[in-house]
Each structure stands twice: as C-alpha cells, then as structure tokens.
C-alpha cells in the first residue's frame, strides 16, 4: 500500500507549484475575481460551470458583435509579425521591443470585452464586461429569445446584467445607490419598481433591511416612484455574493420570466403580446411568492452552515 500511496504524494507536489506559479503570474489585484467596481453579467447555471462559461462567451460574443460591432483587439499581433519580418530580429533592441509587446499584450488581454472571473459562489458565473452596457445587451438578448422562441443555451439558467458593484455593507450600499439609481428614479425621471434580493455566502446582510433602505432611497429621489409587485416598470436586482453587492435596474423582468433563458423561450398559452399585463399578473401570482419563501429558506441554510 505504501508503494501505491507514493505516486500520489509525488503527483500532488508539482500541482502545488503550478498553482503558486499561476497565482504569481496574475497581475496584482487579480482582476480575476468579482470585486467592487466591476460591471458585468451574473449567470446562474446547473452544476456545469465550465460549459456555462463557454455558452456565455458564444452567446455574448454573437450579440455583442451585433450591437457593438466586432471586438477591436489591440494591434500587438500585427506589430510582432512586422518585427519578425525585419532582418534585425537578432538585434537586442528588436528583441526587447518584442518582449515589451508581449507583456503589453498579456495586460491588454484583461481588457477583453467579456472576461470570466471567479464569482465566489457555486453555480454562478460572472462575466466582467468592458466598454458595453450590460443592461442593454442582456435586455436585447432576452427580447430576441422571447420573440423567436429559439433556445440558444443548455446550461445557462438566468442571465442578470450587473451595471454597478459596491461593498456589501449597508453604509456602502446606501451611499452608492443614492447616485446609482438617479438615471431611472431621480426627478423628473420616475417609475414603478420592485426590489428582488438574493444573497449567497453572506450572512451579515438582512434582506428586510436592504429592501427597506433601498426603497427609501428610491422614494427620496422622487416621491412619485411607487412600489408595484405585479407589473413594475423597473426591477431593482440586488445580488450579494460574499462581500460584494451587485446591482442593476432592469425592464420587463416579469415578461421575460425573471431573465431566465430557459423559461423565456417556452411557448406559454398566455404568452400573447396583446395582453402582457394580465400575463405578468398571472406569472407573478405563481412565481414571486415562492421566491420569497425560497430566499428565507436559503438564508436559514446559510446560518446553519455558518454555525
């Protein structure tokens, strides 16, 4: 049995080396995990996160190109092939230039339009976005899928735009949302709204307190902003993972089945465009209440785990 055990320890050691090397190579601050200050798209899936990332890249790539044109990559590739063609390749200066180009290329890699980062929670994929509007892009995708009923993904469940992130502490969230909510809710802008809240791997925030405080801020920006749980113009999405609070304000949340890519392509009998509001009410009576129960359950589970 010792002989059998031996290769295992031998195998285990290099893995540690590689992991350490991989970590060291990343730029400081990483940019590789979800943190305050990022924008992007939060995607839930069932178990298969790698496949989910693949689906996300291809779906976002397809619609990103449609809406914003093909992605512009930095020109370091052309520069390198150019210098290789020149005779002075052995020249120290050229070699140095090439190296600088490669270093720049690896840092520019970070600024790709879509970049998967560690979300900090199981079954959640976070795609950081650069230079695009997550809310417009995701709304466009859902609108298209709702209209065509073409199923485009297998493992992606929900796709939520995240156009703002801050630290998940009440004071940070109050200060941040006072400005963040302005484009939708600050007079003369106004709209009916609901707040949907989900916390993962976080037990210090209180759902009730967050909803109460944020609703208060929306009300203070314009007293005409009223809560509507049946057919709100805007849904404020609050997704907390560990110590990061992810936010967005989305339209057609009920119509687009809570931004669920599996549900939005189903042919529902009631899904007639003539009467979206009755459809929304029916959806809500079925759907919104269980979510609240599920949330209470999950927060209890989290407390249990933390004990």
Secondary structure in CASP SS format (residue, H / E / C, confidence):
PFRMAT SS
TARGET T0000
AUTHOR 0000-0000-0000
METHOD secondary structure of the structure
MODEL  1
X C 1.00
X H 1.00
X H 1.00
X H 1.00
X H 1.00
X H 1.00
X H 1.00
X H 1.00
X H 1.00
X H 1.00
X H 1.00
X H 1.00
X H 1.00
X H 1.00
X H 1.00
X H 1.00
X H 1.00
X H 1.00
X H 1.00
X H 1.00
X H 1.00
X H 1.00
X H 1.00
X H 1.00
X H 1.00
X C 1.00
X C 1.00
X C 1.00
X C 1.00
X C 1.00
X C 1.00
X C 1.00
X E 1.00
X C 1.00
X C 1.00
X C 1.00
X C 1.00
X C 1.00
X C 1.00
X E 1.00
X E 1.00
X E 1.00
X E 1.00
X E 1.00
X E 1.00
X C 1.00
X C 1.00
X C 1.00
X H 1.00
X H 1.00
X H 1.00
X H 1.00
X H 1.00
X H 1.00
X H 1.00
X H 1.00
X H 1.00
X H 1.00
X H 1.00
X H 1.00
X H 1.00
X H 1.00
X H 1.00
X H 1.00
X H 1.00
X H 1.00
X H 1.00
X H 1.00
X C 1.00
X C 1.00
X C 1.00
X C 1.00
X C 1.00
X C 1.00
X C 1.00
X H 1.00
X H 1.00
X H 1.00
X H 1.00
X H 1.00
X H 1.00
X H 1.00
X H 1.00
X H 1.00
X H 1.00
X C 1.00
X H 1.00
X H 1.00
X H 1.00
X H 1.00
X C 1.00
X H 1.00
X H 1.00
X H 1.00
X H 1.00
X H 1.00
X H 1.00
X H 1.00
X H 1.00
X H 1.00
X H 1.00
X H 1.00
X H 1.00
X H 1.00
X H 1.00
X H 1.00
X H 1.00
X H 1.00
X H 1.00
X H 1.00
X H 1.00
X C 1.00
X C 1.00
X E 1.00
X E 1.00
X E 1.00
X E 1.00
X E 1.00
X C 1.00
X C 1.00
X C 1.00
X C 1.00
X C 1.00
X E 1.00
X E 1.00
X E 1.00
X E 1.00
X E 1.00
X E 1.00
X C 1.00
X C 1.00
X C 1.00
X C 1.00
X H 1.00
X H 1.00
X H 1.00
X H 1.00
X H 1.00
X H 1.00
X H 1.00
X H 1.00
X H 1.00
X H 1.00
X H 1.00
X H 1.00
X H 1.00
X H 1.00
X H 1.00
X C 1.00
X C 1.00
X C 1.00
X C 1.00
X C 1.00
X C 1.00
X C 1.00
X E 1.00
X E 1.00
X E 1.00
X E 1.00
X E 1.00
X E 1.00
X E 1.00
X C 1.00
X E 1.00
X E 1.00
X E 1.00
X E 1.00
X C 1.00
X C 1.00
X H 1.00
X H 1.00
X H 1.00
X H 1.00
X H 1.00
X H 1.00
X H 1.00
X H 1.00
X H 1.00
X H 1.00
X H 1.00
X C 1.00
X H 1.00
X H 1.00
X H 1.00
X H 1.00
X C 1.00
X C 1.00
X C 1.00
X C 1.00
X C 1.00
X C 1.00
X C 1.00
X E 1.00
X E 1.00
X E 1.00
X E 1.00
X E 1.00
X E 1.00
X E 1.00
X E 1.00
X C 1.00
X C 1.00
X C 1.00
X C 1.00
X C 1.00
X C 1.00
X H 1.00
X H 1.00
X H 1.00
X H 1.00
X H 1.00
X H 1.00
X H 1.00
X H 1.00
X H 1.00
X H 1.00
X H 1.00
X H 1.00
X H 1.00
X H 1.00
X H 1.00
X C 1.00
X C 1.00
X C 1.00
X C 1.00
X C 1.00
X E 1.00
X C 1.00
X C 1.00
X C 1.00
X C 1.00
X C 1.00
X C 1.00
X E 1.00
X E 1.00
X E 1.00
X E 1.00
X E 1.00
X E 1.00
X E 1.00
X E 1.00
X C 1.00
X C 1.00
X E 1.00
X E 1.00
X E 1.00
X E 1.00
X E 1.00
X E 1.00
X E 1.00
X C 1.00
X C 1.00
X C 1.00
X C 1.00
X C 1.00
X C 1.00
X H 1.00
X H 1.00
X H 1.00
X E 1.00
X C 1.00
X C 1.00
X C 1.00
X C 1.00
X C 1.00
X C 1.00
X C 1.00
X C 1.00
X C 1.00
X C 1.00
X C 1.00
X C 1.00
X H 1.00
X H 1.00
X H 1.00
X H 1.00
X H 1.00
X H 1.00
X H 1.00
X H 1.00
X H 1.00
X H 1.00
X H 1.00
X H 1.00
X H 1.00
X H 1.00
X H 1.00
X H 1.00
X H 1.00
X H 1.00
X H 1.00
X H 1.00
X H 1.00
X H 1.00
X H 1.00
X H 1.00
X H 1.00
X H 1.00
X H 1.00
X H 1.00
X H 1.00
X H 1.00
X H 1.00
X H 1.00
X H 1.00
X H 1.00
X C 1.00
END
